[in-house]
């Protein structure tokens, strides 16, 4: 089981992945400091290289979010790798539009419009919905149920960083958060997300001491590729 946070931009802008990484790291460190957690978070970003099999290579400074791009965000506490999350930027699928066969469920006025219009027209203006429809791709980030606290918090911060840069609207249709928080902008989302995650997991889960003391967990780079250690948790992300 997994939960997903999607971001639907309201302006056509392809942010640098490095900007998203930097902002995620900044937001995460602010969260830790606010809760008195004496940890330093480091966020790295990597992509799969076509000629490197399943290996990950660090992003280049000029890499931008474009449709089809998938990125691994790796989180380290005090220089020690903890966990990963995997955001992607996806083109809109034809199934995202309301079609004639869907009119048993929707009014004919919605024909040809995106699925999120009838879902959120009560909380978003039609102007905002139209701007969302004009951008024919969206950001998506998921986590596996029962995954580590750090990546389960970080994936929301990555999404928020992307939403900030694109004036995006944040949506989850599989219970990443309560329905009351659906269709929020980045500022509103950030006003509660991190604090809720720390409250749920407890502050110790954001300290290096949570990990098994004998597990080597440093990220190394060999031949230009990320090499991460095996997970030290009893449950996999």
C-alpha positions in Angstrom: 0.0 0.0 0.0 1.3 3.5 -0.8 0.0 7.1 -0.6 0.6 9.7 -3.2 0.9 13.5 -3.2 0.3 15.1 -6.6 1.0 18.7 -7.5 -0.9 20.4 -10.3 0.9 23.6 -11.5 -1.1 26.7 -12.3 1.7 28.1 -14.4 3.9 26.7 -17.1 7.3 26.6 -15.4 9.9 23.8 -15.3 11.9 24.4 -12.1 15.5 23.2 -11.7 15.7 20.0 -9.8 18.6 21.4 -7.8 16.3 24.3 -6.7 13.8 21.7 -5.5 16.5 19.8 -3.6 17.9 22.9 -1.9 14.4 24.1 -0.9 13.5 20.7 0.5 16.7 20.6 2.5 16.0 24.1 3.9 12.4 23.2 4.8 13.4 20.0 6.5 16.1 21.6 8.5 13.7 24.4 9.6 11.3 21.7 10.8 14.0 19.9 12.8 15.2 23.1 14.4 11.6 24.1 15.3 11.2 20.9 17.2 14.6 21.1 18.9 15.9 18.0 17.1 19.7 18.3 17.0 20.1 16.7 13.6 21.5 18.0 10.3 19.6 16.9 7.3 21.2 16.5 3.9 19.2 15.9 0.8 20.8 14.6 -2.4 19.1 14.1 -5.7 20.0 11.5 -8.4 18.6 10.0 -11.6 18.9 6.7 -13.3 21.6 6.9 -16.0 20.7 5.2 -19.3 24.1 3.7 -19.6 24.5 2.7 -15.9 21.9 0.0 -15.5 20.0 0.5 -12.3 22.7 2.8 -10.8 21.9 6.3 -9.8 24.0 9.3 -10.8 23.9 12.8 -9.2 21.8 15.3 -11.0 23.4 18.0 -13.1 22.9 21.6 -12.1 21.0 22.4 -15.3 18.5 19.5 -15.0 14.8 20.6 -15.0 11.6 18.9 -14.2 10.2 17.8 -17.5 7.6 15.2 -18.4 9.0 11.7 -18.0 11.6 12.6 -15.4 12.0 10.5 -12.2 14.3 11.5 -9.4 15.6 9.8 -6.3 15.8 12.1 -3.3 18.1 10.6 -0.6 17.9 11.8 3.0 20.8 11.7 5.4 20.9 12.6 9.1 24.3 13.9 10.3 25.9 12.6 7.2 24.4 9.1 7.5 21.9 7.9 4.9 18.4 7.2 6.2 16.0 6.7 3.4 14.8 7.8 -0.1 11.7 9.1 -1.9 11.0 9.0 -5.6 9.2 11.9 -7.1 8.4 12.1 -10.8 7.0 14.5 -13.4 4.4 13.0 -15.6 2.4 14.0 -18.7 -1.3 14.0 -18.4 -3.0 10.8 -19.5 -6.1 10.8 -21.8 -7.9 9.0 -18.9 -7.6 12.2 -16.9 -10.2 13.8 -19.0 -14.0 13.2 -18.5 -15.2 11.3 -21.6 -18.6 10.4 -23.0 -18.7 7.1 -21.2 -18.2 8.9 -17.9 -21.4 10.9 -18.2 -23.3 8.4 -16.0 -21.3 9.9 -13.1 -20.8 13.5 -14.3 -22.9 16.3 -15.7 -22.5 16.9 -19.5 -21.0 20.3 -18.7 -17.9 18.5 -17.5 -17.3 16.6 -20.8 -13.7 17.1 -21.9 -12.6 18.7 -18.7 -10.1 17.2 -16.3 -11.2 14.9 -13.5 -10.2 17.4 -10.8 -12.7 20.0 -11.9 -15.9 18.4 -10.5 -13.8 17.0 -7.5 -12.6 20.4 -6.3 -14.8 23.1 -7.9 -16.3 23.8 -4.4 -12.9 24.7 -2.9 -11.0 26.1 -5.9 -12.1 29.0 -8.2 -12.8 28.2 -11.9 -9.9 30.5 -12.8 -7.5 28.3 -10.8 -9.0 25.1 -12.2 -8.6 26.4 -15.7 -5.0 27.3 -15.1 -4.4 23.7 -13.8 -6.0 22.3 -16.9 -3.7 24.3 -19.2 -0.6 22.7 -17.8 -0.7 19.2 -19.2 1.6 17.5 -16.7 1.9 17.2 -13.0 4.3 16.3 -10.2 3.7 13.1 -8.3 5.4 11.7 -5.2 4.6 8.5 -3.3 5.6 6.6 -0.2 5.1 3.0 0.8 3.0 2.5 3.9 5.1 1.9 7.0 8.2 3.5 5.5 10.8 5.4 7.5 9.7 8.6 9.2 12.3 10.7 7.4 11.3 9.9 3.8 7.6 9.8 4.8 8.1 13.4 5.9 10.5 14.4 3.1 8.2 13.4 0.3 5.7 15.9 1.3 8.3 18.6 1.6 9.6 17.8 -1.9 6.1 18.2 -3.2 5.7 21.5 -1.4 8.9 22.8 -2.7 7.7 22.0 -6.3 4.3 23.6 -5.6 6.0 26.8 -4.4 7.9 27.1 -7.6 4.9 26.4 -9.9 2.0 28.0 -7.8 0.8 24.4 -7.7 -2.2 22.9 -6.0 -1.5 19.8 -3.8 -3.9 16.9 -3.9 -4.0 13.3 -2.6 -6.7 10.9 -3.7 -5.3 8.0 -1.6 -5.3 9.4 1.9 -1.8 10.8 2.2 -3.6 13.4 4.3 -7.2 14.2 5.3 -9.7 15.4 2.7 -9.9 18.7 4.6 -6.3 19.4 3.4 -6.9 18.6 -0.3 -6.4 21.3 -2.9 -4.1 23.4 -0.7 -1.3 25.7 -1.9 2.2 25.2 -0.7 2.1 27.8 2.1 -1.1 26.3 3.6 0.3 22.7 3.3 3.6 23.7 5.0 1.7 25.3 7.9 0.8 21.8 9.3 2.5 19.0 7.3 5.9 18.7 9.0 4.6 19.3 12.5 2.0 16.6 12.0 4.6 14.1 10.8 6.9 14.8 13.7 4.0 14.5 16.1 3.0 11.2 14.6 6.4 9.6 14.5 8.0 11.2 17.5 11.2 13.3 17.6 13.5 10.3 18.1 12.7 9.0 14.6 14.5 12.0 13.2 17.7 11.4 15.1 20.6 9.3 13.9 20.5 7.3 17.1 17.3 5.7 15.9 19.3 3.6 13.5 21.2 0.3 14.3 24.5 1.5 15.7 26.6 -1.2 13.9 25.1 -0.5 10.4 27.4 1.3 7.9 25.1 3.8 6.2 27.3 6.3 4.4 26.4 7.2 0.8 29.4 6.9 -1.5 29.9 7.8 -5.1 31.9 5.4 -7.3 32.5 5.9 -11.0 29.9 8.7 -10.9 27.2 6.6 -9.4 25.5 6.7 -6.0 26.1 3.6 -3.8 23.7 3.3 -0.9 24.0 0.8 2.0 21.4 -1.8 2.8 18.5 -0.7 5.0 19.1 -0.9 8.7 15.4 -0.9 9.6 13.4 -4.0 10.3 10.7 -2.9 7.8 11.5 -1.8 4.3 10.4 1.5 2.8 
